[in-house]
Amino acid sequence: MSLHDSGEIDNALVQRLQNDATLMAMLPDGVHFDEGPQGLEHFALVSLVDAQIAWQMDVAQERRAAERCEYIVKAVMLNTSSANAREAAARIDELLEDMPLTISGFACVEIYRLRRIRDTEVDSVDASIRWQHRGGYYRITAAPNEGVTP
């Protein structure tokens, strides 16, 4: 594994959510990256929507100073009240907002919500089926662990 394996940022985010018993009680179908398997009813989705690298000159070479990643992190619930989805989104926010992640090979510099998500998706085949989506867009800035400052 490389010192700069950006996937470790993804892993740390998913692990933070998966390891919280309160959130998992609300979302018993787990946390999934990008998409979950069919048949789930109450789960969290995490998706990377943007990633940027901040560069720093160090002696004779340019190196990564930090990675700035933007994720969608949301609770998805089938045929439930929006209050239940809102409660799960609030728990996600408690777990992430200003709560540095432990990231292998990186130091978490900051984590915060950029904007929120509130959406109700009506099934295109059966209008009685509704999916509640609640959560937010989160920015995580992480610096490689090698004495380089962002």
Backbone bond lengths (Angstrom), bond angles and torsions (degrees), N, CA, C in turn:
res aa  C-N    CA-C-N  psi(-1)  N-CA   C-N-CA  omega(-1)  CA-C   N-CA-C  phi
1 M - - - 1.441 - - 1.529 108.79 -
2 S 1.308 116.14 130.81 1.460 122.06 179.62 1.518 110.68 -74.45
3 L 1.335 115.14 150.31 1.456 120.83 176.14 1.522 110.55 -59.52
4 H 1.335 116.61 -28.98 1.460 121.53 -176.58 1.527 112.17 -106.36
5 D 1.294 118.58 36.20 1.454 121.52 179.49 1.525 108.73 -74.81
6 S 1.317 116.20 99.14 1.464 121.50 -177.12 1.524 112.80 -60.59
7 G 1.315 116.88 -23.09 1.460 120.38 176.95 1.520 112.56 -61.37
8 E 1.333 117.13 -21.57 1.466 120.20 177.15 1.529 111.77 -65.15
9 I 1.332 117.20 -28.05 1.465 120.44 176.12 1.529 108.87 -67.37
10 D 1.335 116.36 -45.64 1.470 121.38 176.50 1.530 110.49 -57.35
11 N 1.348 115.43 -48.08 1.458 120.79 -177.39 1.531 112.10 -60.88
12 A 1.322 116.52 -42.15 1.468 120.49 -179.47 1.528 111.20 -63.46
13 L 1.318 116.22 -39.61 1.465 120.45 179.03 1.530 110.88 -64.39
14 V 1.316 116.64 -48.52 1.474 120.76 179.88 1.526 110.27 -62.96
15 Q 1.333 117.34 -43.10 1.471 120.78 179.98 1.525 111.74 -61.17
16 R 1.335 117.37 -40.92 1.463 120.32 178.84 1.528 110.44 -56.17
17 L 1.326 116.32 -44.52 1.466 120.32 -178.98 1.530 110.97 -71.24
18 Q 1.322 117.29 -45.88 1.468 121.73 -177.69 1.525 112.77 -63.02
19 N 1.315 116.82 -30.47 1.466 120.28 -175.53 1.517 113.83 -86.14
20 D 1.321 118.19 3.49 1.460 120.70 179.94 1.530 109.87 -98.69
21 A 1.326 116.03 112.25 1.474 121.43 -176.74 1.525 111.76 -62.93
22 T 1.322 117.79 -35.85 1.466 120.65 -179.98 1.520 110.73 -64.12
23 L 1.327 116.84 -46.40 1.467 120.09 179.24 1.523 110.80 -65.96
24 M 1.327 117.39 -41.47 1.463 120.08 -178.65 1.533 111.90 -67.66
25 A 1.335 117.60 -26.15 1.467 119.86 174.22 1.533 110.30 -67.61
26 M 1.329 116.34 -33.99 1.469 121.07 178.20 1.529 111.61 -79.29
27 L 1.332 115.78 -31.67 1.470 122.25 -175.44 1.528 109.50 -125.81
28 P 1.348 116.60 69.95 1.471 119.98 -172.33 1.533 115.08 -66.33
29 D 1.341 117.45 -12.50 1.463 119.07 178.46 1.525 112.36 -87.12
30 G 1.349 116.85 7.90 1.456 121.27 169.35 1.514 116.29 89.09
31 V 1.325 113.68 -169.23 1.460 123.92 -179.08 1.524 107.06 -118.07
32 H 1.324 116.30 131.94 1.465 121.02 -176.42 1.513 109.78 -131.29
33 F 1.322 115.86 144.72 1.455 121.28 177.87 1.527 108.29 -92.32
34 D 1.302 117.24 122.24 1.467 127.58 179.03 1.530 114.48 71.70
35 E 1.323 118.70 -50.96 1.464 120.38 178.94 1.520 109.36 -158.59
36 G 1.318 114.76 152.48 1.454 119.73 177.40 1.517 110.15 -108.44
37 P 1.311 116.63 168.13 1.465 119.46 177.32 1.523 111.50 -68.28
38 Q 1.312 116.52 161.32 1.466 121.76 178.57 1.524 110.53 -61.71
39 G 1.327 115.45 152.65 1.452 120.82 174.79 1.514 114.59 94.51
40 L 1.323 118.17 -4.04 1.466 120.42 178.97 1.525 109.96 -76.87
41 E 1.338 115.74 150.42 1.465 119.87 179.90 1.514 113.86 -126.29
42 H 1.336 118.31 -29.73 1.463 122.65 -178.24 1.523 107.93 -140.07
43 F 1.331 116.92 103.31 1.458 120.66 -173.11 1.524 110.47 -153.01
44 A 1.323 115.26 172.09 1.461 122.06 174.61 1.520 108.37 -113.51
45 L 1.325 114.75 143.70 1.460 121.28 174.09 1.520 108.93 -118.49
46 V 1.321 115.06 139.23 1.462 122.80 176.20 1.524 106.75 -125.06
47 S 1.335 116.87 130.48 1.462 121.30 178.10 1.517 109.53 -138.89
48 L 1.318 116.03 135.70 1.457 121.36 174.36 1.523 107.61 -81.54
49 V 1.341 117.40 123.40 1.462 119.84 -179.50 1.520 113.07 -109.75
50 D 1.333 117.62 -19.32 1.462 120.58 178.43 1.525 108.74 -160.28
51 A 1.321 115.72 144.55 1.464 120.67 176.56 1.523 108.17 -145.67
52 Q 1.312 115.22 129.42 1.461 121.23 -179.79 1.519 108.78 -128.92
53 I 1.313 115.30 152.33 1.462 120.93 178.07 1.518 108.47 -115.16
54 A 1.325 115.98 130.67 1.464 121.86 171.64 1.526 106.86 -95.02
55 W 1.323 116.75 129.83 1.456 122.04 -176.33 1.521 110.87 -103.84
56 Q 1.339 115.79 153.73 1.460 122.25 179.48 1.529 108.17 -140.25
57 M 1.323 115.80 135.86 1.464 119.44 175.03 1.524 108.81 -78.65
58 D 1.332 115.99 131.28 1.458 121.73 179.15 1.523 108.21 -132.46
59 V 1.306 117.15 105.98 1.457 125.03 -176.98 1.537 108.65 57.16
60 A 1.314 118.63 -101.77 1.464 120.40 -175.13 1.522 113.32 -109.61
61 Q 1.302 117.34 6.67 1.463 117.91 -177.09 1.516 111.57 -139.35
62 E 1.316 113.57 158.15 1.454 120.01 175.82 1.524 107.60 -94.31
63 R 1.308 117.11 139.30 1.465 120.49 179.96 1.521 109.63 -140.21
64 R 1.329 113.35 162.18 1.463 119.26 178.09 1.519 110.32 -67.04
65 A 1.320 115.96 126.87 1.459 120.19 175.57 1.517 110.28 -97.32
66 A 1.328 116.52 -33.25 1.462 120.03 -178.93 1.520 110.10 -164.85
67 E 1.318 114.89 156.86 1.464 121.60 172.06 1.516 107.37 -115.34
68 R 1.317 116.28 131.25 1.467 122.06 177.64 1.522 107.23 -112.85
69 C 1.313 115.52 110.34 1.461 121.51 -175.28 1.523 109.93 -114.07
70 E 1.315 115.28 136.68 1.459 120.66 175.38 1.523 108.40 -113.17
71 Y 1.331 114.60 128.36 1.460 121.51 -177.58 1.529 110.65 -122.63
72 I 1.316 115.63 148.22 1.461 121.14 162.49 1.518 105.12 -91.25
73 V 1.321 116.48 128.26 1.464 122.02 176.09 1.519 105.52 -130.57
74 K 1.339 116.18 116.69 1.460 118.12 -175.37 1.520 112.71 -147.14
75 A 1.335 113.54 151.77 1.454 121.83 171.08 1.526 106.82 -87.30
76 V 1.332 116.22 139.28 1.460 121.96 177.58 1.522 106.70 -127.24
77 M 1.341 115.57 123.83 1.467 119.75 -176.08 1.526 110.52 -133.58
78 L 1.320 115.07 135.03 1.461 122.20 -179.85 1.518 110.64 -88.89
79 N 1.328 116.17 131.29 1.471 123.76 173.43 1.524 113.45 42.99
80 T 1.300 116.12 50.08 1.462 120.69 178.30 1.518 108.22 -125.45
81 S 1.291 116.93 170.70 1.463 119.09 178.70 1.523 109.81 -74.30
82 S 1.310 114.80 153.16 1.459 118.49 177.98 1.523 110.30 -66.21
83 A 1.340 117.92 -23.91 1.469 121.09 177.69 1.531 110.59 -63.94
84 N 1.327 117.80 -39.62 1.472 120.76 178.14 1.528 110.88 -64.37
85 A 1.318 116.27 -43.85 1.461 120.14 178.85 1.528 110.29 -66.30
86 R 1.318 116.65 -38.66 1.461 121.04 178.33 1.526 110.64 -63.30
87 E 1.320 117.26 -39.28 1.466 121.77 178.08 1.534 110.70 -63.64
88 A 1.325 116.97 -41.92 1.468 120.51 178.14 1.535 110.54 -65.87
89 A 1.331 117.11 -40.43 1.469 120.71 177.84 1.523 110.86 -64.10
90 A 1.323 117.06 -37.83 1.470 120.32 177.75 1.526 110.14 -64.15
91 R 1.328 117.19 -38.31 1.465 120.07 178.28 1.532 110.72 -66.80
92 I 1.322 116.89 -41.18 1.465 120.73 176.25 1.528 109.06 -57.70
93 D 1.327 116.60 -44.61 1.459 120.36 -179.88 1.528 111.55 -62.66
94 E 1.335 117.13 -40.77 1.477 120.58 176.97 1.527 111.41 -60.63
95 L 1.318 116.35 -36.77 1.464 121.04 -177.55 1.527 113.26 -75.62
96 L 1.342 116.61 -22.78 1.459 119.03 -172.58 1.529 114.76 -111.97
97 E 1.295 118.32 -44.33 1.469 120.97 -173.14 1.528 111.48 -58.13
98 D 1.330 116.08 116.48 1.469 123.29 178.66 1.529 113.94 57.19
99 M 1.329 117.43 25.73 1.464 122.23 179.34 1.536 108.24 -115.54
100 P 1.338 117.64 91.09 1.467 120.57 -174.81 1.530 112.90 -52.55
101 L 1.317 114.12 139.93 1.459 121.48 178.20 1.525 109.87 -88.17
102 T 1.325 116.19 152.78 1.459 121.92 170.29 1.523 106.00 -92.22
103 I 1.346 116.00 112.69 1.459 121.61 -173.06 1.528 108.78 -122.46
104 S 1.312 117.06 121.15 1.461 121.25 179.06 1.538 110.03 -60.28
105 G 1.351 116.47 123.19 1.455 121.57 178.37 1.517 115.30 85.32
106 F 1.335 117.00 -2.12 1.461 121.21 -176.86 1.524 110.41 -138.19
107 A 1.324 114.84 159.39 1.462 122.16 167.40 1.517 107.02 -109.81
108 C 1.319 116.72 129.60 1.467 120.87 178.66 1.531 108.12 -77.38
109 V 1.315 116.30 116.64 1.458 122.39 -178.25 1.521 110.87 -85.34
110 E 1.334 116.77 -43.24 1.461 120.54 179.90 1.521 110.05 -159.83
111 I 1.327 114.35 156.44 1.463 121.45 173.11 1.520 107.28 -151.50
112 Y 1.325 115.46 126.97 1.464 119.60 -178.98 1.531 110.05 -157.76
113 R 1.344 114.27 159.84 1.465 120.35 179.24 1.516 109.54 -85.92
114 L 1.326 115.82 131.80 1.462 122.20 178.02 1.526 111.82 -87.75
115 R 1.319 116.18 -41.12 1.473 121.87 179.79 1.519 108.03 -162.47
116 R 1.313 115.60 164.20 1.458 119.28 -175.65 1.520 112.16 -102.99
117 I 1.322 114.38 164.56 1.464 122.87 177.61 1.521 107.46 -121.56
118 R 1.311 115.47 130.56 1.467 122.13 173.75 1.517 106.20 -145.98
119 D 1.327 116.16 110.02 1.458 119.75 -175.80 1.523 109.43 -148.45
120 T 1.318 115.80 142.40 1.461 121.80 171.85 1.519 107.00 -116.37
121 E 1.311 115.83 122.19 1.460 122.09 -178.43 1.529 108.51 -104.84
122 V 1.334 116.28 122.15 1.463 121.76 177.61 1.522 107.99 -95.34
123 D 1.340 116.16 130.68 1.457 121.43 -179.00 1.531 110.14 -60.35
124 S 1.326 116.97 136.64 1.465 121.03 -177.31 1.526 113.02 -73.87
125 V 1.327 118.09 -19.68 1.464 121.49 -179.99 1.528 111.16 -98.04
126 D 1.324 117.11 -42.66 1.466 122.38 -177.43 1.528 108.89 -124.79
127 A 1.326 116.19 103.56 1.471 121.61 -175.59 1.527 113.33 -66.46
128 S 1.334 118.17 -9.51 1.462 119.54 176.71 1.529 111.64 -81.43
129 I 1.324 116.94 -10.49 1.463 121.69 179.77 1.523 108.85 -94.03
130 R 1.329 114.17 125.55 1.464 120.27 179.69 1.526 110.09 -131.14
131 W 1.308 114.79 136.67 1.456 122.35 176.06 1.525 108.18 -110.08
132 Q 1.320 116.09 126.22 1.462 121.60 175.37 1.530 107.62 -94.19
133 H 1.321 116.39 129.38 1.471 122.71 177.18 1.524 107.15 -119.10
134 R 1.341 116.95 119.81 1.465 121.32 178.09 1.520 108.60 -138.95
135 G 1.316 115.65 137.65 1.458 119.88 179.00 1.503 110.03 165.28
136 G 1.334 116.11 -138.82 1.449 118.98 -178.47 1.509 113.05 -168.76
137 Y 1.325 113.00 174.15 1.453 122.87 170.77 1.522 106.07 -96.28
138 Y 1.318 116.88 126.29 1.462 122.00 -177.42 1.521 110.34 -119.28
139 R 1.322 116.20 139.16 1.460 122.11 175.06 1.515 108.51 -105.40
140 I 1.324 115.36 129.50 1.460 122.38 174.56 1.520 107.29 -120.55
141 T 1.312 116.17 126.36 1.463 121.63 173.68 1.519 107.21 -111.44
142 A 1.320 115.45 126.49 1.469 121.30 -178.06 1.522 108.94 -132.88
143 A 1.333 115.68 136.13 1.468 122.07 179.07 1.517 109.36 -107.87
144 P 1.335 117.29 137.14 1.473 119.37 177.18 1.531 110.24 -58.35
145 N 1.323 116.59 141.16 1.473 122.12 178.13 1.521 109.45 -79.57
146 E 1.306 114.94 89.92 1.458 119.31 174.05 1.526 110.09 -161.95
147 G 1.312 115.80 26.71 1.455 120.38 175.12 1.513 114.12 81.68
148 V 1.326 118.84 6.49 1.454 121.70 178.23 1.513 108.51 -89.60
149 T 1.306 117.87 134.83 1.466 121.41 -178.94 1.522 110.13 -102.76
150 P 1.337 116.62 143.90 1.471 119.56 179.61 1.517 111.46 -73.96
